[in-house]
Amino acid sequence: MTEMIYLDTYVLQQDMRVRLPKAVLANMNVEKGKTKFDIYLDSSDNTLIFRIHRDEEE
């Protein structure tokens, strides 16, 4: 696994939303309201992984 970088800690909201830290905008090529994420669970250590969704248009 690649090196992980800690960004911040947030509470899971009542409606199941998770706010992403502003550092995501500064460190990744994402746009608010446009970028989609694929979410993975690593059940061996209870880790959630957010990856930028890549459309398979080929």
Buried (B, 14 or more C-beta within 10 A) or exposed (E): EEEEEEEEEEEEEEEEEEEBEEEBEEEEEBEEEEBEEEEEEEEEEEEEEEEEEEEEEE
